[in-house]
Every structure is written in C-alpha cells, then in structure tokens.
Amino acid sequence: MNFDLSEEQQMFVASLERFAAPIDVEARRRLRLSPAGYDRARWQELAEMGLIALAASEGAGGMGGTPVDLAVVAEALGKANAPDPLIELGILPALLLERGGAPAEVLESVLAGSEIATLAWAERSQRYSLAAKGMKAESGVAGVSLTGEKTFVMGAALADLFIVTADLDGATRAFVVERDAPGVDVRAYRLTDGSIAGEVKLTRALAAHQLTLDEAALAVVIADLRLYAAAEMVGLGQRLLDDTLAYVKEREQFGVAIGSFQALQHRLVDCYARIEQSRSMLYRAALSDRSDAAKWQRAAAGAKAFISDNADAIAREAVQMHGGMGITDELAIGHAMKRVMVLARLFGDADTVMAEYAIAA
C-alpha cells in the first residue's frame, strides 16, 4: 500500500511547517503566558491558510478534507510542536456546526477565523460521559434558555461562541450560545500545557441556535477528534524522539557522547518502534470504513488508547535522558510532553477509551 502524501497534503504540511517555524521555545512560552494563552491574530492567519476550512465540506464553504488529510495536518502540527489549538477550536467546532445544521453565516465565520467557537460538554462527576445532566435547557416564548455549569471548556478565554450540550426533555441536545449573551459567566484557568480552559456557568442564557445533534451524533464527532488528537500525539512523539536523538549525540559523560551507551541506544530503538507502530495504527484507523458508526468509533478509540500510551512512554524517556531540565519550559520537549498529557486525556484517557474499545469488540 502506498502511504506517500499526495501533492495537496504535502502542500498543507509545508505551509504548516513554515507557519510554525518562527515560534521557538521562548516565543511559545510567551504566547502561552498571555492572558488568553494564544493570539487571535495568529488564529486569523491559520484560518487564511485554509486549515480550519479543511474540516468542512465544499458544499458548506470548506475545502472538503478527508480524515487522512486532517490526520496528516494534525501530525504535522504535533511534529512542529506548534501552540495552535487547531483540533479543539478549529476542527471540532467546524464538524459540529456543519453536521448540526448551523446557519451558514455562523459556520462561515468560524471557518474564516473571525469567530472562535468551542464545545462545552464536560460536567463535574460525569467523567467523560457525553450525556448532559447538570445543564438544563428549557423552551420558552423567547426561545431556549440554558441553566447549569460546564467544566474543562477548552479555549474558554478566546471563544466567541459556546457549543453547549444540555438536557432538553430528557435527551442531550446541542445549542450555540454567544459569549456576550446575558447570563453567561466564564472563569478561566490554565492547563498543564499552558493553554486556557475554563468553567462556564449559564443562568437562563438564551441559545442563539439549536443544532440537530443528539448524543449519538456527538459520539461520532468525538470519535473524529480522538483520531486527530492521536495524530497530533504521533507528531509530538516524533518531535520528542528527534530532539532526544540530537541531544544524546552532543551530551557527554566520561569523555564520550551518551548516545554511544548501548543501554540508551536500546531504549531509543524502542521509542522508534513505538512511533512507527503508532503511525501505522493512526492511518489504519483513518482509512477505516465510516459507514458503520459503531466500528468507526471502536477504531478511533483503539487508536487513541494505543497512541496515548506510546506517546506518553516516549515523552518520559525523553525527559529522563535530558535530566531534570527536560520537564521545564526551557526546552521544546517540556512543552511537547505537557501537550501529550492534555491530548491523552481529551475526550477520554487511555483507560476510558480502551474500555470502550473492549466493550465494542
């Protein structure tokens, strides 16, 4: 089977590499320490490259990217150790809004980068369940109002629109709520990778739009995001391995490079094998048949569980070989490892998605 990238895929990867190149470790650290944890002007540039539009179909004003296209871009994002929240604030909202039948102007503004949307789904004591329990939706004369709280809302300090899951008459439904709507309160906090998430409290906040997504449709979109999170982790794992290989060739002990020590060579070979196996697992899942939603969700869950464990193992080896400085923000591997920690737990940690895979199998 030919796994070479197409000309269009190569173009996207090259564009992303050029876009990410100016952001070195210090620039990345400064960007993460900003009040929003990111720069809206940079997001606009990313949108102009077509990377958000890649997630939407041509009929919806997007570029009609395939799952493999999006996985390739996500992997390149990870390999560049880029600080851009493309997966959670770009691809995810684009998929939700298009599949949920959002008004064309809303989807268009998100694809163009003029508005940033995020999904507010997680609730306390619900772990990774997509079922909305604490957030309640109530129909009224003025429309649907939402009351309740959501936690772990990625990009909460940046978002203009919240895609909120809520219980409406006993069923989980999705609504678009504008940030500046009355009754919306956001409390932001910083995650381990420096990005900003937050708690969102709604008090009779009116929804601007109701999407046609139910819990089953949400689960299919979440399967997509699990795959793209796994893809970014493959790229991060490659970056961690590359940086560690370069370091052990330079760092000396007893008058020789530590890369000449056989014990370290064996461990690095093991990391290389983990990366290759992870990449194979990623594209095996990306190329799977999506006509059967249950099989597709199982494939995505299996890929994320396998890749999460392997990327975490590579990150730990990289840090151990660098020593204590490896965990700091002074080196790229410190940033990469922390991003792996966040992605590995996004929409289900390794144990959760492995359990789902086992039940489905």
Contacts in CASP RR format, 6 or more apart in sequence:
PFRMAT RR
TARGET T0000
AUTHOR 0000-0000-0000
METHOD contacts of the structure
MODEL  1
MNFDLSEEQQMFVASLERFAAPIDVEARRRLRLSPAGYDRARWQELAEMG
LIALAASEGAGGMGGTPVDLAVVAEALGKANAPDPLIELGILPALLLERG
GAPAEVLESVLAGSEIATLAWAERSQRYSLAAKGMKAESGVAGVSLTGEK
TFVMGAALADLFIVTADLDGATRAFVVERDAPGVDVRAYRLTDGSIAGEV
KLTRALAAHQLTLDEAALAVVIADLRLYAAAEMVGLGQRLLDDTLAYVKE
REQFGVAIGSFQALQHRLVDCYARIEQSRSMLYRAALSDRSDAAKWQRAA
AGAKAFISDNADAIAREAVQMHGGMGITDELAIGHAMKRVMVLARLFGDA
DTVMAEYAIAA
3 283 0 8 1.000
5 13 0 8 1.000
5 72 0 8 1.000
8 69 0 8 1.000
9 68 0 8 1.000
9 69 0 8 1.000
9 72 0 8 1.000
12 51 0 8 1.000
12 54 0 8 1.000
12 69 0 8 1.000
12 72 0 8 1.000
12 73 0 8 1.000
12 76 0 8 1.000
13 72 0 8 1.000
13 73 0 8 1.000
13 76 0 8 1.000
15 49 0 8 1.000
16 49 0 8 1.000
16 51 0 8 1.000
16 73 0 8 1.000
16 76 0 8 1.000
16 77 0 8 1.000
16 80 0 8 1.000
16 82 0 8 1.000
17 76 0 8 1.000
17 80 0 8 1.000
19 45 0 8 1.000
19 46 0 8 1.000
19 49 0 8 1.000
19 82 0 8 1.000
20 77 0 8 1.000
20 80 0 8 1.000
20 81 0 8 1.000
20 82 0 8 1.000
20 84 0 8 1.000
21 80 0 8 1.000
23 31 0 8 1.000
23 82 0 8 1.000
23 83 0 8 1.000
25 329 0 8 1.000
25 330 0 8 1.000
25 331 0 8 1.000
25 332 0 8 1.000
25 335 0 8 1.000
28 81 0 8 1.000
28 83 0 8 1.000
28 335 0 8 1.000
29 329 0 8 1.000
29 335 0 8 1.000
31 37 0 8 1.000
31 38 0 8 1.000
31 39 0 8 1.000
31 42 0 8 1.000
31 83 0 8 1.000
32 38 0 8 1.000
32 83 0 8 1.000
32 193 0 8 1.000
32 194 0 8 1.000
32 195 0 8 1.000
33 194 0 8 1.000
35 157 0 8 1.000
36 155 0 8 1.000
36 157 0 8 1.000
36 158 0 8 1.000
36 196 0 8 1.000
37 157 0 8 1.000
37 158 0 8 1.000
37 190 0 8 1.000
37 194 0 8 1.000
37 195 0 8 1.000
37 196 0 8 1.000
38 83 0 8 1.000
38 84 0 8 1.000
38 85 0 8 1.000
38 155 0 8 1.000
38 158 0 8 1.000
38 195 0 8 1.000
38 196 0 8 1.000
40 116 0 8 1.000
40 158 0 8 1.000
42 84 0 8 1.000
43 84 0 8 1.000
43 89 0 8 1.000
43 113 0 8 1.000
43 116 0 8 1.000
43 158 0 8 1.000
44 113 0 8 1.000
44 114 0 8 1.000
46 52 0 8 1.000
46 84 0 8 1.000
46 86 0 8 1.000
46 113 0 8 1.000
47 53 0 8 1.000
47 111 0 8 1.000
47 112 0 8 1.000
47 113 0 8 1.000
47 114 0 8 1.000
50 63 0 8 1.000
51 73 0 8 1.000
51 86 0 8 1.000
52 86 0 8 1.000
52 90 0 8 1.000
52 91 0 8 1.000
52 94 0 8 1.000
52 110 0 8 1.000
52 111 0 8 1.000
52 113 0 8 1.000
53 61 0 8 1.000
53 62 0 8 1.000
53 63 0 8 1.000
53 94 0 8 1.000
53 111 0 8 1.000
54 62 0 8 1.000
54 63 0 8 1.000
54 64 0 8 1.000
54 65 0 8 1.000
54 69 0 8 1.000
54 70 0 8 1.000
54 73 0 8 1.000
54 91 0 8 1.000
55 62 0 8 1.000
55 64 0 8 1.000
55 65 0 8 1.000
55 70 0 8 1.000
55 90 0 8 1.000
55 91 0 8 1.000
55 94 0 8 1.000
55 95 0 8 1.000
56 62 0 8 1.000
56 63 0 8 1.000
56 64 0 8 1.000
56 94 0 8 1.000
56 95 0 8 1.000
56 98 0 8 1.000
56 107 0 8 1.000
56 111 0 8 1.000
57 64 0 8 1.000
57 98 0 8 1.000
58 64 0 8 1.000
60 98 0 8 1.000
60 104 0 8 1.000
60 107 0 8 1.000
61 107 0 8 1.000
61 108 0 8 1.000
61 111 0 8 1.000
62 111 0 8 1.000
67 224 0 8 1.000
67 227 0 8 1.000
67 286 0 8 1.000
67 287 0 8 1.000
67 290 0 8 1.000
68 283 0 8 1.000
68 286 0 8 1.000
68 287 0 8 1.000
70 91 0 8 1.000
70 224 0 8 1.000
70 228 0 8 1.000
70 231 0 8 1.000
71 227 0 8 1.000
71 228 0 8 1.000
71 231 0 8 1.000
71 282 0 8 1.000
71 283 0 8 1.000
71 286 0 8 1.000
72 231 0 8 1.000
73 86 0 8 1.000
74 86 0 8 1.000
74 87 0 8 1.000
74 91 0 8 1.000
74 228 0 8 1.000
74 229 0 8 1.000
74 231 0 8 1.000
74 232 0 8 1.000
75 231 0 8 1.000
75 232 0 8 1.000
75 234 0 8 1.000
75 235 0 8 1.000
75 238 0 8 1.000
75 279 0 8 1.000
75 282 0 8 1.000
76 235 0 8 1.000
77 84 0 8 1.000
77 86 0 8 1.000
77 87 0 8 1.000
77 232 0 8 1.000
77 235 0 8 1.000
78 232 0 8 1.000
78 233 0 8 1.000
78 234 0 8 1.000
78 235 0 8 1.000
78 236 0 8 1.000
78 237 0 8 1.000
78 238 0 8 1.000
78 239 0 8 1.000
78 336 0 8 1.000
78 339 0 8 1.000
79 235 0 8 1.000
79 236 0 8 1.000
79 238 0 8 1.000
79 239 0 8 1.000
80 239 0 8 1.000
81 236 0 8 1.000
81 239 0 8 1.000
81 332 0 8 1.000
81 335 0 8 1.000
81 336 0 8 1.000
81 339 0 8 1.000
83 195 0 8 1.000
83 335 0 8 1.000
85 154 0 8 1.000
85 155 0 8 1.000
85 195 0 8 1.000
87 225 0 8 1.000
87 228 0 8 1.000
87 229 0 8 1.000
87 232 0 8 1.000
87 343 0 8 1.000
87 346 0 8 1.000
88 118 0 8 1.000
88 119 0 8 1.000
88 154 0 8 1.000
88 155 0 8 1.000
88 225 0 8 1.000
88 346 0 8 1.000
89 116 0 8 1.000
89 117 0 8 1.000
89 118 0 8 1.000
89 154 0 8 1.000
89 155 0 8 1.000
89 158 0 8 1.000
89 159 0 8 1.000
90 110 0 8 1.000
90 116 0 8 1.000
90 117 0 8 1.000
91 224 0 8 1.000
91 225 0 8 1.000
91 228 0 8 1.000
92 118 0 8 1.000
92 119 0 8 1.000
92 221 0 8 1.000
92 225 0 8 1.000
93 110 0 8 1.000
93 116 0 8 1.000
93 117 0 8 1.000
93 118 0 8 1.000
93 119 0 8 1.000
93 161 0 8 1.000
93 163 0 8 1.000
94 107 0 8 1.000
94 110 0 8 1.000
94 111 0 8 1.000
95 221 0 8 1.000
95 224 0 8 1.000
95 225 0 8 1.000
96 102 0 8 1.000
96 117 0 8 1.000
96 119 0 8 1.000
96 163 0 8 1.000
96 174 0 8 1.000
96 211 0 8 1.000
96 213 0 8 1.000
96 218 0 8 1.000
96 221 0 8 1.000
97 106 0 8 1.000
97 107 0 8 1.000
97 110 0 8 1.000
97 117 0 8 1.000
97 163 0 8 1.000
97 176 0 8 1.000
97 211 0 8 1.000
98 107 0 8 1.000
99 212 0 8 1.000
99 213 0 8 1.000
99 217 0 8 1.000
99 221 0 8 1.000
100 174 0 8 1.000
100 211 0 8 1.000
100 212 0 8 1.000
100 213 0 8 1.000
100 217 0 8 1.000
101 211 0 8 1.000
101 212 0 8 1.000
102 176 0 8 1.000
102 209 0 8 1.000
102 211 0 8 1.000
103 209 0 8 1.000
106 115 0 8 1.000
106 161 0 8 1.000
106 176 0 8 1.000
106 209 0 8 1.000
109 115 0 8 1.000
110 116 0 8 1.000
110 117 0 8 1.000
110 161 0 8 1.000
115 160 0 8 1.000
115 161 0 8 1.000
116 155 0 8 1.000
116 158 0 8 1.000
116 159 0 8 1.000
116 160 0 8 1.000
116 161 0 8 1.000
117 159 0 8 1.000
117 160 0 8 1.000
117 161 0 8 1.000
117 162 0 8 1.000
117 163 0 8 1.000
117 176 0 8 1.000
118 153 0 8 1.000
118 154 0 8 1.000
118 155 0 8 1.000
118 156 0 8 1.000
118 158 0 8 1.000
118 159 0 8 1.000
118 161 0 8 1.000
118 162 0 8 1.000
118 163 0 8 1.000
119 153 0 8 1.000
119 154 0 8 1.000
119 162 0 8 1.000
119 163 0 8 1.000
119 165 0 8 1.000
120 150 0 8 1.000
120 153 0 8 1.000
120 162 0 8 1.000
120 163 0 8 1.000
120 164 0 8 1.000
120 165 0 8 1.000
120 200 0 8 1.000
121 130 0 8 1.000
121 132 0 8 1.000
121 150 0 8 1.000
121 164 0 8 1.000
121 165 0 8 1.000
121 218 0 8 1.000
122 128 0 8 1.000
122 150 0 8 1.000
122 151 0 8 1.000
122 152 0 8 1.000
122 153 0 8 1.000
123 129 0 8 1.000
123 132 0 8 1.000
123 133 0 8 1.000
123 134 0 8 1.000
123 135 0 8 1.000
123 149 0 8 1.000
123 150 0 8 1.000
123 151 0 8 1.000
124 149 0 8 1.000
124 151 0 8 1.000
126 133 0 8 1.000
127 352 0 8 1.000
128 347 0 8 1.000
128 348 0 8 1.000
128 349 0 8 1.000
128 352 0 8 1.000
130 165 0 8 1.000
130 172 0 8 1.000
130 215 0 8 1.000
130 218 0 8 1.000
130 219 0 8 1.000
130 222 0 8 1.000
131 172 0 8 1.000
131 215 0 8 1.000
132 165 0 8 1.000
132 166 0 8 1.000
132 167 0 8 1.000
132 172 0 8 1.000
132 173 0 8 1.000
133 167 0 8 1.000
134 148 0 8 1.000
134 149 0 8 1.000
134 167 0 8 1.000
135 146 0 8 1.000
135 147 0 8 1.000
135 148 0 8 1.000
135 149 0 8 1.000
135 150 0 8 1.000
135 164 0 8 1.000
135 165 0 8 1.000
135 166 0 8 1.000
135 167 0 8 1.000
135 202 0 8 1.000
136 146 0 8 1.000
136 147 0 8 1.000
136 148 0 8 1.000
136 166 0 8 1.000
136 167 0 8 1.000
137 144 0 8 1.000
137 145 0 8 1.000
137 146 0 8 1.000
137 166 0 8 1.000
137 167 0 8 1.000
137 168 0 8 1.000
137 173 0 8 1.000
137 175 0 8 1.000
137 207 0 8 1.000
138 144 0 8 1.000
138 145 0 8 1.000
138 146 0 8 1.000
138 147 0 8 1.000
138 168 0 8 1.000
139 168 0 8 1.000
142 206 0 8 1.000
143 206 0 8 1.000
143 207 0 8 1.000
144 168 0 8 1.000
144 175 0 8 1.000
144 206 0 8 1.000
144 207 0 8 1.000
144 210 0 8 1.000
145 204 0 8 1.000
145 205 0 8 1.000
145 206 0 8 1.000
145 207 0 8 1.000
146 164 0 8 1.000
146 166 0 8 1.000
146 175 0 8 1.000
146 177 0 8 1.000
146 202 0 8 1.000
146 204 0 8 1.000
146 205 0 8 1.000
146 206 0 8 1.000
146 207 0 8 1.000
147 202 0 8 1.000
147 203 0 8 1.000
147 204 0 8 1.000
147 205 0 8 1.000
148 201 0 8 1.000
148 202 0 8 1.000
148 203 0 8 1.000
149 199 0 8 1.000
149 200 0 8 1.000
149 201 0 8 1.000
149 202 0 8 1.000
150 162 0 8 1.000
150 164 0 8 1.000
150 199 0 8 1.000
150 200 0 8 1.000
150 202 0 8 1.000
151 198 0 8 1.000
151 199 0 8 1.000
152 197 0 8 1.000
152 198 0 8 1.000
153 159 0 8 1.000
153 162 0 8 1.000
153 186 0 8 1.000
153 197 0 8 1.000
153 198 0 8 1.000
153 199 0 8 1.000
153 200 0 8 1.000
154 195 0 8 1.000
154 197 0 8 1.000
154 346 0 8 1.000
155 195 0 8 1.000
155 196 0 8 1.000
155 197 0 8 1.000
155 198 0 8 1.000
156 186 0 8 1.000
156 188 0 8 1.000
156 196 0 8 1.000
156 197 0 8 1.000
156 198 0 8 1.000
156 199 0 8 1.000
156 200 0 8 1.000
157 186 0 8 1.000
157 188 0 8 1.000
157 196 0 8 1.000
157 198 0 8 1.000
158 196 0 8 1.000
159 179 0 8 1.000
160 178 0 8 1.000
160 179 0 8 1.000
161 176 0 8 1.000
161 177 0 8 1.000
161 178 0 8 1.000
161 179 0 8 1.000
161 208 0 8 1.000
162 176 0 8 1.000
162 177 0 8 1.000
162 178 0 8 1.000
162 179 0 8 1.000
162 184 0 8 1.000
162 200 0 8 1.000
163 174 0 8 1.000
163 175 0 8 1.000
163 176 0 8 1.000
163 211 0 8 1.000
164 174 0 8 1.000
164 175 0 8 1.000
164 176 0 8 1.000
164 177 0 8 1.000
164 200 0 8 1.000
164 202 0 8 1.000
164 207 0 8 1.000
165 172 0 8 1.000
165 173 0 8 1.000
165 174 0 8 1.000
165 175 0 8 1.000
165 218 0 8 1.000
166 172 0 8 1.000
166 173 0 8 1.000
166 174 0 8 1.000
166 175 0 8 1.000
167 173 0 8 1.000
171 214 0 8 1.000
171 215 0 8 1.000
172 214 0 8 1.000
172 215 0 8 1.000
172 218 0 8 1.000
173 210 0 8 1.000
173 211 0 8 1.000
173 213 0 8 1.000
173 214 0 8 1.000
174 210 0 8 1.000
174 211 0 8 1.000
174 213 0 8 1.000
174 218 0 8 1.000
175 207 0 8 1.000
175 208 0 8 1.000
175 209 0 8 1.000
175 210 0 8 1.000
175 211 0 8 1.000
176 207 0 8 1.000
176 208 0 8 1.000
176 209 0 8 1.000
176 210 0 8 1.000
176 211 0 8 1.000
177 184 0 8 1.000
177 202 0 8 1.000
177 205 0 8 1.000
177 206 0 8 1.000
177 207 0 8 1.000
177 208 0 8 1.000
178 184 0 8 1.000
178 208 0 8 1.000
179 186 0 8 1.000
181 205 0 8 1.000
181 206 0 8 1.000
181 208 0 8 1.000
182 205 0 8 1.000
182 206 0 8 1.000
183 202 0 8 1.000
183 203 0 8 1.000
183 204 0 8 1.000
183 205 0 8 1.000
184 200 0 8 1.000
184 201 0 8 1.000
184 202 0 8 1.000
184 205 0 8 1.000
185 200 0 8 1.000
185 201 0 8 1.000
185 202 0 8 1.000
185 203 0 8 1.000
186 198 0 8 1.000
186 199 0 8 1.000
186 200 0 8 1.000
186 201 0 8 1.000
187 198 0 8 1.000
187 199 0 8 1.000
187 201 0 8 1.000
188 196 0 8 1.000
188 197 0 8 1.000
188 198 0 8 1.000
189 196 0 8 1.000
189 197 0 8 1.000
189 198 0 8 1.000
189 199 0 8 1.000
190 196 0 8 1.000
190 197 0 8 1.000
191 197 0 8 1.000
191 342 0 8 1.000
192 338 0 8 1.000
192 341 0 8 1.000
192 342 0 8 1.000
193 335 0 8 1.000
193 338 0 8 1.000
193 339 0 8 1.000
193 341 0 8 1.000
193 342 0 8 1.000
194 338 0 8 1.000
195 342 0 8 1.000
213 221 0 8 1.000
216 293 0 8 1.000
219 293 0 8 1.000
219 297 0 8 1.000
220 293 0 8 1.000
220 296 0 8 1.000
220 297 0 8 1.000
222 347 0 8 1.000
223 296 0 8 1.000
223 297 0 8 1.000
223 300 0 8 1.000
223 301 0 8 1.000
224 300 0 8 1.000
225 346 0 8 1.000
225 347 0 8 1.000
226 300 0 8 1.000
226 301 0 8 1.000
226 303 0 8 1.000
226 304 0 8 1.000
226 346 0 8 1.000
226 347 0 8 1.000
226 348 0 8 1.000
226 353 0 8 1.000
227 282 0 8 1.000
227 285 0 8 1.000
227 286 0 8 1.000
227 300 0 8 1.000
227 303 0 8 1.000
227 304 0 8 1.000
229 304 0 8 1.000
229 343 0 8 1.000
229 344 0 8 1.000
229 346 0 8 1.000
229 347 0 8 1.000
230 278 0 8 1.000
230 281 0 8 1.000
230 282 0 8 1.000
230 285 0 8 1.000
230 300 0 8 1.000
230 303 0 8 1.000
230 304 0 8 1.000
230 307 0 8 1.000
230 308 0 8 1.000
230 343 0 8 1.000
231 282 0 8 1.000
231 286 0 8 1.000
232 339 0 8 1.000
232 343 0 8 1.000
233 278 0 8 1.000
233 307 0 8 1.000
233 308 0 8 1.000
233 311 0 8 1.000
233 340 0 8 1.000
233 343 0 8 1.000
233 344 0 8 1.000
234 275 0 8 1.000
234 278 0 8 1.000
234 279 0 8 1.000
234 282 0 8 1.000
234 307 0 8 1.000
234 311 0 8 1.000
236 311 0 8 1.000
236 315 0 8 1.000
236 336 0 8 1.000
236 339 0 8 1.000
236 340 0 8 1.000
236 343 0 8 1.000
237 275 0 8 1.000
237 278 0 8 1.000
237 311 0 8 1.000
237 314 0 8 1.000
237 315 0 8 1.000
237 336 0 8 1.000
237 340 0 8 1.000
238 275 0 8 1.000
239 332 0 8 1.000
239 333 0 8 1.000
239 336 0 8 1.000
240 271 0 8 1.000
240 311 0 8 1.000
240 314 0 8 1.000
240 315 0 8 1.000
240 318 0 8 1.000
240 333 0 8 1.000
240 336 0 8 1.000
240 337 0 8 1.000
240 340 0 8 1.000
241 268 0 8 1.000
241 271 0 8 1.000
241 272 0 8 1.000
241 275 0 8 1.000
241 314 0 8 1.000
241 318 0 8 1.000
243 318 0 8 1.000
243 331 0 8 1.000
243 332 0 8 1.000
243 333 0 8 1.000
243 336 0 8 1.000
244 268 0 8 1.000
244 271 0 8 1.000
244 317 0 8 1.000
244 318 0 8 1.000
244 321 0 8 1.000
244 322 0 8 1.000
244 333 0 8 1.000
245 268 0 8 1.000
247 321 0 8 1.000
247 322 0 8 1.000
248 257 0 8 1.000
248 258 0 8 1.000
248 259 0 8 1.000
248 264 0 8 1.000
248 268 0 8 1.000
248 321 0 8 1.000
249 257 0 8 1.000
249 259 0 8 1.000
250 257 0 8 1.000
251 257 0 8 1.000
251 258 0 8 1.000
251 259 0 8 1.000
252 258 0 8 1.000
258 264 0 8 1.000
258 321 0 8 1.000
259 265 0 8 1.000
259 268 0 8 1.000
264 321 0 8 1.000
267 317 0 8 1.000
267 321 0 8 1.000
268 317 0 8 1.000
270 317 0 8 1.000
271 313 0 8 1.000
271 314 0 8 1.000
271 317 0 8 1.000
271 318 0 8 1.000
274 310 0 8 1.000
274 313 0 8 1.000
274 314 0 8 1.000
275 310 0 8 1.000
275 314 0 8 1.000
277 306 0 8 1.000
277 310 0 8 1.000
278 306 0 8 1.000
278 307 0 8 1.000
278 310 0 8 1.000
278 311 0 8 1.000
281 302 0 8 1.000
281 303 0 8 1.000
281 306 0 8 1.000
281 307 0 8 1.000
282 303 0 8 1.000
282 307 0 8 1.000
284 299 0 8 1.000
284 303 0 8 1.000
285 299 0 8 1.000
285 300 0 8 1.000
285 302 0 8 1.000
285 303 0 8 1.000
288 295 0 8 1.000
288 296 0 8 1.000
288 299 0 8 1.000
289 295 0 8 1.000
289 296 0 8 1.000
290 296 0 8 1.000
294 360 0 8 1.000
295 360 0 8 1.000
297 356 0 8 1.000
297 360 0 8 1.000
298 356 0 8 1.000
298 357 0 8 1.000
298 360 0 8 1.000
298 361 0 8 1.000
301 353 0 8 1.000
301 354 0 8 1.000
301 356 0 8 1.000
301 357 0 8 1.000
301 360 0 8 1.000
302 353 0 8 1.000
302 354 0 8 1.000
302 357 0 8 1.000
304 348 0 8 1.000
304 350 0 8 1.000
304 353 0 8 1.000
305 350 0 8 1.000
305 353 0 8 1.000
305 354 0 8 1.000
305 357 0 8 1.000
308 340 0 8 1.000
308 343 0 8 1.000
308 344 0 8 1.000
308 349 0 8 1.000
308 350 0 8 1.000
308 353 0 8 1.000
309 350 0 8 1.000
311 340 0 8 1.000
311 343 0 8 1.000
311 344 0 8 1.000
312 340 0 8 1.000
312 341 0 8 1.000
312 344 0 8 1.000
312 350 0 8 1.000
315 333 0 8 1.000
315 336 0 8 1.000
315 337 0 8 1.000
315 340 0 8 1.000
315 341 0 8 1.000
316 337 0 8 1.000
318 326 0 8 1.000
318 333 0 8 1.000
318 336 0 8 1.000
318 337 0 8 1.000
319 326 0 8 1.000
319 327 0 8 1.000
319 333 0 8 1.000
319 334 0 8 1.000
319 337 0 8 1.000
322 331 0 8 1.000
322 333 0 8 1.000
325 331 0 8 1.000
326 333 0 8 1.000
326 334 0 8 1.000
326 337 0 8 1.000
327 334 0 8 1.000
327 337 0 8 1.000
328 334 0 8 1.000
329 335 0 8 1.000
344 350 0 8 1.000
END
